[in-house]
Amino acid sequence: MGRQLLHTPEGVRDIYAEECARKMAVQNEIQSVFHLYGYQNIETPAFEFYDIFKKERGSANTREMYKFFDRENNTLVLRPDMTPPIARCVAKYFTDETGPLRLCYLGTTYLNGVSYQGRLNETTQTGVELIGDDSSDGDAEMIALVIDALKATGLKEFQVELGQVEFYRGLVEEAGIDEDTQELLRELIENKNFFGVEELLTEQTMPEEQKQIFLKLPELFGDMEQIRLARTMTSNQRALRAIDRLERVQEILDGYGLGDYVSYDLGMLSKYSYYTGIIFKAYTYGTGEYLVTGGRYDKLLVQFGKDTPAVGFAIVVDRLMQALSRQRIVTKVDMVEQVILYEPGARREAIRLAKHFREEGRAVQMIRKTAGRSVTDYVSYAGRQRMRLLLYLSNAGEQVSEYQVESGRLRMRSVEDYYYESSAAD
């Protein structure tokens, strides 16, 4: 019983103090970039009806969802994915809107997967959705926004990999591969499992040249030359249109001056079947998984009653924080730097002084001194809390014992000195 009271379930964790402050600061930096691009915030519930995330919607595997029932016996789900709920909102609240909608969000997702290597089942995600724009310019805006958002957090060394699900779908359509085999082949290709792909293809009846391009798919990653090579390997029109689209996006990104952050991978094939065109992921060192995932999903909103194209992405904040920490990139945060320790008789002056500091935008804690506990104990506490100053007001409240916490230096000052310093600065 004691263990359950103090410990969290597998796959979730507590975040507090400076780590929590840094996470909030990073989230704010990212959201600021979203707003500079003209995106407006949207919030959706943490749980939805199960139908929102059913297989037809192409979202997470039902076995990975946290499901429960309400009093009316409706099946509810903790959201595993932010995109379907936003698609629902757009169809509900923007039925007649024909122009592009730019929406951004910050929320938590829940996936009941296998927890290993510190993988979390509860993750914080922040991202954007561009609704009503089917152009390659919209695709490129997503990539530019990912890059600018990651740079705003202090991250410097990262890469955004672009893929195109239509290339693969054109090939499997031409080869006449059934749906179950398509999914298995997709997984093998995405995992770069060359031998698995080869073994699966031996069981399929198709021309040898078609088998060869599937065998090549796991290797088609790198710069734009790999995309041009792919063009020479097929005459399938659906696949060639996918390559055309990637080339247009690359041209637009060059206009942004961001081409160096981008690479390509035609073997990147998302498990989310609602993607219909470009897909992308961002990686950096310090974490073994992607920081960002996104893509185009032109056929998702029609399932909610609004036939309009869309593209978007999600930044997995927890993985980003891990990468920043391992790369020793420090996010500056304003922590509480001082505490006012006061005797009961100095309460009024302590409140007045704390109010003065707060009006100046300086965070301060107040602690009433407990009889029998030494000031030294409180200085030690301030040190553990990484504070810079402890100001001790005795019962008279006119004199302040100012302790420099780190050095242990003490000096006596009049309480009026603190008000005078502010007036002199003005």
Sequence and secondary structure as in RCSB ss.txt:
>XXXX:A:sequence
MGRQLLHTPEGVRDIYAEECARKMAVQNEIQSVFHLYGYQNIETPAFEFYDIFKKERGSANTREMYKFFDRENNT
LVLRPDMTPPIARCVAKYFTDETGPLRLCYLGTTYLNGVSYQGRLNETTQTGVELIGDDSSDGDAEMIALVIDAL
KATGLKEFQVELGQVEFYRGLVEEAGIDEDTQELLRELIENKNFFGVEELLTEQTMPEEQKQIFLKLPELFGDME
QIRLARTMTSNQRALRAIDRLERVQEILDGYGLGDYVSYDLGMLSKYSYYTGIIFKAYTYGTGEYLVTGGRYDKL
LVQFGKDTPAVGFAIVVDRLMQALSRQRIVTKVDMVEQVILYEPGARREAIRLAKHFREEGRAVQMIRKTAGRSV
TDYVSYAGRQRMRLLLYLSNAGEQVSEYQVESGRLRMRSVEDYYYESSAAD
>XXXX:A:secstr
 HHHHHS  TT     HHHHHHHHHHHHHHHHHHHHTT EE    SEEEGGGGSGGGT S GGGSEEEE TT  E
EEE S SHHHHHHHHHHH TT  S EEEEEEEEEE      TT  SEEEEEEEEEES  SHHHHHHHHHHHHHHH
HHTT  SEEEEEEEHHHHHHHHHHHT  HHHHHHHHHHHHTT HHHHHHHHHTS   HHHHHHHHHGGG EESHH
HHHHHHTT   HHHHHHHHHHHHHHHHHHHHT GGGEEEETT   S TT  SEEEEEEETTSSS SEEEEE TTT
GGGGT    EEEEEEEHHHHHHHHHHTT         EEEEE GGGHHHHHHHHHHHHHTT  EEEEE  TT  H
HHHHHHHHHTT SEEEEE TT SEEEEEETTT  EEEEETHHHHHHHHHH 
